[in-house]
Amino acid sequence: MNDSVLLFPNILQPTATLKTIAPLGVKFWESQEAVLNGLRQYSEGWFARRQQGTHAALEAARKIGEAATPVDAFREYQDWLNGAMSRLIEDGNAYQQQVLNAGTKATASFSAEVESVAKSASRTYEEQQNVG
């Protein structure tokens, strides 16, 4: 009889562990959602810059074709290249910002949750040791 009383808390132990660990899963998926939202924003900006680039290239091609002198044609090419390099720099800055934001959000929220779960698990372990 005494053995069955001691076994009962051990049956509930997995449930307590799951309740302790469950917030980690929630934080993980919240972080995933934040990362995906950031990637969506980045990709929308990237596509907008590609559309600008395509429009600028089309205009440059027209102006180069209509240029009166080779110097005018080269100037149009130079203007287009300047815009293309600016967009490339914007791409790099946006990507860098996305990576920094994603890393900061994921690490901060996940680290806090891990610390909370560790404390909770420690309390649960101590309670189980006191029962046993």
N, C-alpha and C positions, 0 to 999 in steps of 0.2 A: 504494500500500500504506500509506504513511504517513497519507494522508487518511482511510482507513477506520479506522485506530486512533484517530484524533482524533474521529471521528463516534460511536464506540461509547459513550463516556461521555455524550454528548448524548442518546442513546437512553434511557439510564437516568435522566436528569434529571427527567422527569415523575414517575417512581416516587418519587424522593427528595423531590420537592415534595409529593406526596400524603402520604407518611409524615410529613412535617413539619407539614402542615396538618390531618391527620386528627384529632389531639387537640382541635382547635377544634370540629369537628363533634360530637365526643363530649361536650365541655363544654356546648355549646349545648343538646343534647338532655337532658343531665342537669339543666341549669337550667330547661328547659321542664317537665320532670317535677316539679321542686321547686315551680315556680309553680302547676302544675295541682293538686298535693297541697294547697298552701296555699289555693287557690280552693275546693277541695272542703271543706276545714275551715271556711272562711268561709261557704260556702253552707249547710252543715249547721247552723251556728250561727244563720244568718239564718232558716232554716226553723223551727228550734226556737223562736226568738223570735216568729215569726209565729203558730205554734201557741199559744204562751202568750198572745199578743195576742188571738187569736180566742176562746180560752177565757175570758180576762178580759172581753172585750166581751160575751160571752154571759151571764156572771155579772152584769155591770153592768146589762145590759138586763133581766134578771130582777129584780134588786134595785130598779131604777128603777120597774119596773112594780108592785112590791109596796110602794113607799115610802108612808109615811103622810102626809108633808107635802112640799111643793115643796123645802124646805130639805134633807130627807133625800134626795130624788131628785138635787138638785144636788150633794150630798156624794158620792153614788155615782158621778155623772158625773166629778166632780173626781178621785176615787180612780182611776177608769179612765184618765182623761187623764194623770195623773201616771205611771202604769205605762206608758202608750203612749209618753210622752216619754222615759222611762228606757230603753225598748227602742230607741227611735230613736237615742239617744245611744250605746247599746251597739253598734248597727249602725255608726255613724260611727267609733267607736273601733276596732272589729274591722276595718273596711275600711282605715282608716289604718294599722293594724298590718300588715295583709296586704300593702299596697303597699310599706311600708318593708322588710318582710322579703324580699319578692320582689326588690325592687331591690337590696338589700344582697347577697343570695345570688348573684343573676345577675351583678352587677357584679364582686364579689370573685373568684369562681371564674373568670369569663371573662377578667378583666383579667390574672390570674396566668397563665392559659393562653396568652393573646396574647403576653405578655412571653416566656414559654418558647419559643413558636413563633418569635418574632422572633429570639431568640438562636440557635436551631437553624438557621433559614434563613440567618442571617448566617454561621454556621460552614460550612454547605453551600456557600454562594456563595464563601467564601474557599477552600474545598477545590477547587472547580471552577476557580477562577482559578489556583490553583497547578498544577493538572493541565494547563491550557491554556497 
